[in-house]
């Protein structure tokens, strides 16, 4: 049985919001929720909900949060038997402070445990690379881990898709741009990947960034710009899709949903324009949910709500 091998972060998302303007350096009344997250794990769950077999390589601690992460993975059909459980570690955590309009104000990410996804661990599971139909990574992986992943991907002739994760981590992918089948940076991550002086902010600059990534070797480059839309390019040309007007309930996980649905489309050999519309649809639906991964996501739902 073939599967997508997803490698990267898995942990807990803690999201806090206040309905009133935030007052710094004092307690604020509001709502705090938590859910299972991690960019790679989110992508794995989205793919599983879309009917794609997935296997996850990541690291958690043997604490309450780690057990919760693994249980949700198992419950959603993700093959997580090989996730590393690190004694004495702490399961990764992402803490987000949201504005009253649900957009991100600031976030703190603690995924030090990802150091455990090291060369020895990855080589121990080399056979998973050999049997995978596709490899998907996030940028929480260390430089040494990335080197091993691309070495093994080359050895077994596997395509690699990458989510740059954050502007501060995205630069870890720069040495491997010419080895990427798909890269899905957001506006802020384009400066780290392309060396642009300003982030992509509209149709023109988004297309410029996407084309630049293709010129640097990425086979399919997609630049997501929130309410400004999505620009994309490959060797045959470029395109742009305007953002869907959506009532935002929670923005966490929307980018992961986009990447997952694009990968789903490419795995099913749809044309690139349709794959982008699938991604936009998944992101829009996720923005309307308080859950990091849309609980009722399915292929049927995507096509029923497909952005045109």
LOLODO-489286 format. One record per atom (N, C-alpha, C, O): z, x, y. Coordinates in pm, whole numbers, plus 50000, padded with zeros to 5 digits. Layout:
// residues N
ZXY;...
//
This chain:
// residues 308
500005008449881;500005000050000;500005008850126;500835017850138;499095006450217;499055014050342;500025008150444;500424996550434;500395016350541;501355012250641;501155020850765;500545031550759;501695016150877;501755023950999;503075031450999;504135025350982;503025044551020;504225052751027;504635053851174;503905059451256;505805048551206;506305048551344;507475058251352;508415057551273;507415067451449;508415078051460;508965078351602;508215079451699;510295077351614;510905077951746;512215070451752;512905069151651;512555065651869;513905060651896;514185046851837;513305038351828;515445045151799;515985032251755;517435031651803;518185041251783;517815020851864;519185020151916;519505006551973;518974996351929;520385006452072;520874994052132;520494993652279;520665003452352;519974982252322;519704979752464;520854971552523;521234961252467;521404976152634;522424968452708;521824965352844;521474974352920;521724952452875;521064948152998;522044940053083;522614930153038;522214944453207;523134937753299;522364932953421;521494939953472;522694920953467;522034915453585;523034907353667;523994901753613;522814906953794;523644898853882;522734889553963;521704894154013;523074876953977;522234867554052;522264870054202;521374865754275;523284876954248;523434879654391;522984893954421;522894902054330;522714897154548;522384911054582;523484920454535;524674917554549;523074931754481;524014941354425;524804948254535;524244952454637;526104949454515;526974956654608;527424969454537;528114968854435;527024980854590;527334993554526;528804997254542;529464993354638;529295005054446;530635010754446;531735000254442;532835002354494;531424988754381;532424978354362;531994969654243;530794968954214;532934963154174;532544954254064;531674942654113;531934936854218;530654939454035;529774928154064;529854918053951;529914921953834;529864905253984;529824894853882;528384893053834;527444893653912;528244890953704;526894889153650;526924886653502;527944882353447;525814889253436;525674887153293;525294900153225;524454907653275;525914902753110;525614914753032;525254910252890;526014903052826;524094914652842;523644911552706;523244924452637;522914934352702;523264924352506;522794935952432;521944931552314;522124920652260;521034940152275;520134937152164;519704950352102;519904961052160;519124949551985;518604961351919;517304965451987;516454957052016;517154978552014;515974983252085;515524996952037;515605000051918;515055005152132;514425017852100;512915015852098;512425007052027;512175023852174;510735021552188;510025021352053;509295011852024;510235031551972;509545032051843;509955020351755;509105014051692;511255017451751;511715006351668;511144993051717;510764984551636;511084991151849;510494978951905;509044977451861;508614966651821;508294988451869;506904988051827;506804984651678;505954976651638;507664990751597;507654987851453;507924973151426;507264967151341;508894967251497;509194953151474;508054944151521;507694934651452;507494947151636;506354939251682;505214939651582;504614929351551;504904951651531;503834952851433;504164944951306;503294938251249;505414945851262;505814938551141;505664923551161;505234916451070;506024918651279;505884904451308;504414900251313;504084888551293;503544909751340;502104906951342;501464909251205;500234908951192;502284911451104;501784912450968;501344926350926;500684927950824;501724936651004;501364950450971;502534957150899;503654957050949;502284962850783;503314970350712;503704982650795;502834990050840;505004984650814;505464995950896;506575003450825;507394997750754;506585016750848;507675025350801;508215032850922;507435037551005;509535034050933;510165039851051;510895052851016;511665053350920;510635063151094;511425075451089;512165076751222;511545077251329;513495077151215;514325077651335;515705082751294;515875087851183;516675081451384;518035085651354;519035076251419;518865072151534;520075072751344;521195064851394;522485070851340;522455079451253;523595066251393;524905070551342;525425060151243;524935048951240;526425063851162;527005054251068;528055045551135;529105042751078;527765041051259;528705032751334;528225018351333;527215015151271;528945009651403;528604995451405;527184993651458;526414985751403;526835000751564;525504999151623;524415003951528;523364997551515;524665015151462;523665020251368;523435010551253;522285008351213;524495004851201;524364995051093;523614982751140;522824976851066;523874978851265;523184967151321;521674969851333;520854961251302;521324981951379;519924985651393;519224984951257;518154978951245;519824991151156;519204991551024;519084977650962;518084974650895;520094969250983;520034955750928;518884947750988;518144941050917;518734948651120;517654941151184;516294946351139;515364938651120;516194959451122;514944965051071;514624959450933;513504954850908;515614959750845;515394954450709;515054939750713;514144935250643;515774932050796;515554917650803;514144914150850;513624903550818;513534923350927;512194920650979;511104928050903;509964928950949;511454933150787;510434938850699;510004952850730;508994957450677;510744959950816;510424973850846;510984982750735;512144981150695;510184991850684;510675001150583;511505011850654;510955020850719;512815010850641;513695019850717;514605028050626;515615033350672;514265028950498;515115036350404;515235051050441;516215057550405;514235056350511;514225070650543;514795073850681;514805085450721;515275063850753;515925066550881;517145075350856;517925072650764;517305085750934;518405095250914;519705089750971;519755085451086;520755089850891;522095085650935;522905098350961;523185106150869;523275100251085;523875112951130;525395111551139;525905104951230;526095117751048;527555117751052;528035124651180;527555135451215;528985118351249;529525124051372;528665121851494;529035126051604;527515115151478;526655112351592;527005098951655;527975092451616;526215094951752;526365081651812;524975075551825;524035081951872;524865063351783;523585056351788;523085055551932;523855053052024;521785057651949;521195057652082;521425044652158;521465033852100;521565045952290;521825034352375;521005035352504;520895045952564;520445023952543;519695022752668;520415012252752;520555000752710;520865016252871;521595007152960;520725004553082;520355013853154;520404991853106;519524988153218;520264979053314;520914969453272;520154981853442;520654973253547;519454966353610;518574972853667;519424953153599;518274945453645;518534938953780;519664935053811;517484937653858;517584930653986;517714915653960;517554910953847;518004908154065;518144893754051;516844887154006;516864876453947;515684893654034;514394888353990;514004893453852;512864891653809;514944899753782;514814904653644;514024917753633;513874922753521;513544923353741;512874936253734;513914947453727;515044945953772;513514958753668;514424969953648;514814976453780;513944979553862;516124978353801;516614985753916;516845000353879;516355009453946;517595002553772;517855016153724;518285015253578;518785004953533;518085026053505;518485026153364;518985040053326;518595050053386;519855040353227;520345052853170;520085052453019;520425042652952;519485063052969;519125063552828;519885074952761;519815086352805;520605071852653;521355081852577;520825082052434;521295074652348;519845090752411;519285092152278;519355106652231;518405112052174;520505112852256;520715126552210;520575127552058;520205138052006;520855116751990;520785116651844;519375119551793;519195123151677;518375117951880;517005120451837;516765135151803;515735138551743;517695143951842;517575158051801;517605159351648;517125169151592;518185149251582;518265149451435;516915146851370;516725149751252;515975141451446;514615139951395;513925153451418;513125155051510;514265162851333;513845176751351;512805180751248;512355172551168;512425193451250;511365198351162;511725196251015;510885191850937;512965199550977;513375198150837;513275183750791;512765180850683;513775174650873;513745160250840;512295155450824;511975148450728;511445159150917;510065154450913;509325160150793;508575152950728;509535172850763;508845178850649;509355173250517;508615172550419;510615169150515;511155162750396;510385149950362;510265146050246;509865143450468;509155130650448;507655132150471;506985122950518;507145143950438;505715146750458;504825136750384;503755133250433;505255132250269;504415123150192;504165109950265;503165103350239;505075106150357;504835094050436;503645095850529;502925086350557;503455108150577;502285111050661;501005109850579;500005104350625;501055115050458;499865115250373;499365101150342;498155099150329;500275091650331;499895078150288;499725068250404;499285056950382;500055072350525;500005063050639;498565060150681;497675068550666;498345048050733;497035044650787;496915049050932;495805050850984;498055050750999;498095054151141;499505059051172;500455054951106;499635067751271;500945072651315;501165068451460;500275070051544;502345063051488;502715059051624;503995066151662;504955066351584;504025072151781;505195079651825;505615075551965;504825070152041;506885078151997;507315077452136;507695091452182;507685100852102;508045092852310;508265106152366;509735110352367;510085120052434;510585103252294;511975107752279;512055119352181;513105125652169;510975122252111;510945133052013;510955146552083;510375148152190;511615156152021;511685169652078;510335176552069;509445172151996;510185187352144;508935194952142;508645200452002;507495200351957;509685205151934;509485210451799;509095199351701;508275201651611;509685187351716;509335176151630;507885171951653;507155169151558;507475171451779;506085167851810;505115177851748;504065173851697;505455190551751;504585200751693;504375198251544;503255199551494;505445194751474;505345191951330;504525179451305;503685179151215;504775169051384;504055156351366;502545158351380;501765153551298;502145165551485;500705167451504;500115176951399;498955175751362;500925186451351;500465195151243;500175186951117;499135188551054;501125178051082;500965169950962;499865159550980;499125156550886;499755154051100;498685144451126;497315151151107;496405145351048;497185163451157;495935170951138;495685173750990;494555172450941;496745177450920;496595181050778;496045169450697;495215171350608;496525157350729;496125145750649;495095136950719;494775126150670;494565141550832;493505134350900;493915120750953;493165111050944;495125119951011;495655107251061;495535106451213;495775116151284;495165094651262;495125092151406;496555090051456;497405084751385;496805094351580;498135093251641;498035085251771;497195088151856;498895075251784;499035067451906;500385070851969;501365072951897;500445071452102;501685075552168;502035066452283;501185062852365;503305062752289;503885056052404;504685066552481;505655071852426;504305069852605;504985080652678;506445077952712;507165087252748;506895065452703;508315061652707;508925061452847;509335050752893;508995072852915;509535073353052;508795084353128;508235093453067;508795083753261;508165094553339;508765108253311;508055118353317;510065108853282;510695121853258;510375127453120;510445139553100;510045118953024;509735123552889;508245125152863;507845132552773;507425118452941;505985117752914;505335131552906;504405133452829;505825141152985;505195154352988;505245161552853;504485170952830;506145157252764;506205163452631;504895161452555;504595169052462;504135151252593;502885148352523;501695156352577;500635156452515;501865162852691;500735169552756;499995179552666;498765180252672;500705187452583;499965197052499;499105190252392;498285196952327;499265177252372;498605170552260;497655159352304;497235151252222;497305159052431;496455148252479;495125147852404;494605137052376;494575159452372;493285159652303;493395155852156;492395155252085;494625153352109;494845149151971;495235134451961;495495129451852;495295127452076;495745113552076;494585103852063;493575104852134;494735094551974;493775083551960;494015073352070;493065068052129;495285070452099;495645060552200;496875065152276;497845069652217;496825064152408;497985066452494;498115054652588;497125049952644;499365049852607;499585037952688;500625040452797;501675033952796;500365049552890;501345052052996;501435040353094;500455033253117;502625038553153;502705029353266;502385037253393;502095049153387;502425030453506;502005036753631;502775049553659;502185059753696;504105049153642;504925060753673;504695072453581;504905083953620;504265069753459;504065080453361;502745087653377;502545098353320;501825081853455;500525088253471;500625101453546;499835110553521;501585102753638;501705115353712;502075126753618;501565137953633;502965124053521;503385134453426;502255138153331;502145149753291;501415128453294;500355131053197;499085136553261;498445145553206;498725131053376;497435134553438;497545144753549;496545150653590;498755146953599;498905155753712;498485149453844;498255156653942;498385136053848;498025129353973;499175130554073;500345130654034;498845131554200;499885133154301;500645120154324;501805120454363;499995108754300;500615095754317;500415087454190;499375088754125;501395079054153;501215070654035;500055060854055;499735056954168;499435056953944;498435046253951;499095033654006;500205030153965;498425026854098;499065015354164;498165003054175;498634992254207;496865004754148;495934993654160;494724996254072;494685006053998;493734987354080;492544988653996;491905002454008;491645009053907;491655006854130;490945019354152;491705031354097;491135039554025;493005032454132;493775044054087;494105043153938;494245053353871;494235030953886;494455029353743;493255033953662;493405040853562;492075030053706;490855034453637;490685049553648;490245056053553;491035054953764;490955069453782;491845076653682;491435086453620;493085071753666;494015078053573;493545076653429;493625086153352;493035064853393;492555062753256;491385071853225;491325077853117;490455072953317;489295081653297;489715096353289;489165104153210;490695100053370;491175113853367;491785117253231;491565128053178;492555107853175;493145110153043;492065111652936;492185119952846;491015103552946;489905104852850;489225118452867;488865124852768;489045122752992;488455135853016;489305147052958;488795157652923;490635144752948;491545154752893;491635153952741;492345161852679;490925144352681;490835143952537;491355131552469;491105129652350;492085122752540;492585110452479;491395101452445;490505099552527;491375096052324;490245087652283;490255074252356;489225069852407;491415067552361;491545054952434;492775056152524;493885058252475;492575054952653;493665056152750;493865042852820;492925036752870;495115038452824;495455025552885;496565027852986;497595033752953;496375023253108;497385024753213;497885010853250;497125002653303;499145008153222;499744995153254;500434996153390;501165005553417;500174985953475;500684986453612;501414973553651;501334969053765;502134967753554;502924955953585;502094944653642;501084940653583;502504939453755;501814928053813;500464931553876;499774922853930;500084944553869;498764948553918;497704948353808;496504949053837;498134947253682;497184946453574;497124958853487;498024967253490;496044960053410;495874970853314;494494976953330;493484969853334;494444990153339;493174997453342;493045005253212;494035010253159;491835006253159;491645013253033;490275019953029;489355016153101;490185030052945;488935037352933;488835043752795;489855046652732;487605045852751;487335053952633;486025061352658;485535061652771;485465067252556;484255075152576;483045067152618;482075072752667;483085053952599;481925045552630;482005038752765;481025032852811;483155039352831;483275032552960;484715029252993;485645034752935;484885020153089;486225016653137;486265001853173;485224995453191;487474996553184;487634982453218;488984979853284;489854988553287;489124967953336;490354964053407;490614949353380;489694941153381;491884945953357;492294932053339;493394929053438;494394936253445;493224918453512;494254914353608;495504909653533;495414904453422;496644911353595;497894906953534;497944891753526;497414884753612;498584886853422;498814872453407;500014868553492;501054875153488;499884857953568;501004853153648;502044847053555;501794836753492;503194853353546;504214849753449;505574848953515;505904857153601;506364839153476;507754838253520;508574848053437;508774845953317;509064858653501;509734869453429;511194865653401;511964862953492;511544865553272;512924863253231;513614876653206;514774878453242;512894885953144;513444899353115;512264908453089;511434905653003;512174919553163;511034928553148;511194938653035;510234945252998;512404939852981;512644949752875;511804946552751;511824935252702;511084956252702;510314954552579;508884950052599;508104949952504;508514946252722;507154941252744;506124952052720;505074949452661;506414964252765;505474975252742;505304978452596;504204981652551;506394977652520;506334980152376;505504969452306;504744972352214;505654956852352;504864945952296;503384948052325;502534945652239;503084952652447;501684955552482;501094965952388;500034963852329;501784977352374;501284988052288;501084983152145;500074986352082;502024975352096;501964970551957;500754961651936;500044963051836;500514952352028;499394943052010;498054950152024;497104946451955;497964960152111;496744968152120;496504975351987;495384975351936;497544981551933;497414988451804;497014978651694;496164981751611;497624966851694;497264956351598;495774953251608;495084952151506;495284951751730;493864948751748;492984959951698;491984957451630;493324972351731;492514983651687;492524985151536;491504988551476;493664982751473;493744983351328;492834973051262;492324975051151;492644961851332;491794951251280;490364952151332;489574942851318;490044963551393;488674966851433;488074957151535;486864954851535;488924951551621;488394943351729;487874952551839;488264964251846;487004947451923;486474955552032;487614958652130;488604951452136;487444969552205;488534974252291;488944963852395;490124962552426;487984956252449;488324946052549;489244935452490;490194931052555;488974931352367;489824921352303;491194927152270;492204920252283;491234939752228;492534946152200;493394946252326;494604944052318;492794948752442;493554948752567;494064934752599;495194933252647;493254924652574;493704910952600;494844907052506;495764899852546;494794911852383;495914909452291;497184915952345;498254909952341;497044928252395;498194935052453;498764927752573;499974926052583;497904923352663;498344915952781;499054903052742;500054899252803;498534896452640;499144883952595;500534886452538;501474879252570;500674896552453;501974899852395;502984903452503;504134899252498;502554911352602;503464915252710;503894903052791;505074901552824;502934894252823;503254882352901;504254873352829;505194868252890;504054871452699;504974863052622;506364869452615;507364862452623;506414882552601;507694889552592;508444888952725;509674887952727;507724889552836;508354888452968;509074875052985;510004873853064;508634864952911;509214851652924;510384849452829;510924838352822;510784859852757;511874858852659;513014868152698;512784878752756;514244864352667;515384873152688;515514883552578;516304892952589;514754881952471;514814891252360;513874903052384;512804901452443;514274914852340;513454926852356;512164925652277;511114930252322;512224919652159;511044916552078;510974901452063;511954895152023;509824895652094;509654881252089;509884876251946;509164880351855;510884867351924;511224863251787;510104856051714;510004857151592;509264848551786;508214840851719;506834847251733;505824840451716;506794860151763;505514866951776;504744866251643;505314868651536;503464863051653;502614862551535;501154863851580;500844862251698;500284866851485;498864867551517;498364854151569;497574853751664;498814843251507;498384830051549;498804827051693;498024821451770;500034830851729;500514828451865;499694836551965;499324831452071;499404849251933;498624857552024;497264851452053;496844850852169;496584846851950;495244841351972;495304827452036;494384823452107;496384820252011;496534807152074;496734808452224;496274800052302;497434819252266;497754821352407;496894832452470;497224837352578;495824836352403;495074848352442;494624847952588;494034838152634;494894858852658;494464860352797;492944861252800;492354868552720;492314854052891;490844854052901;490414859953035;489224860853063;
//
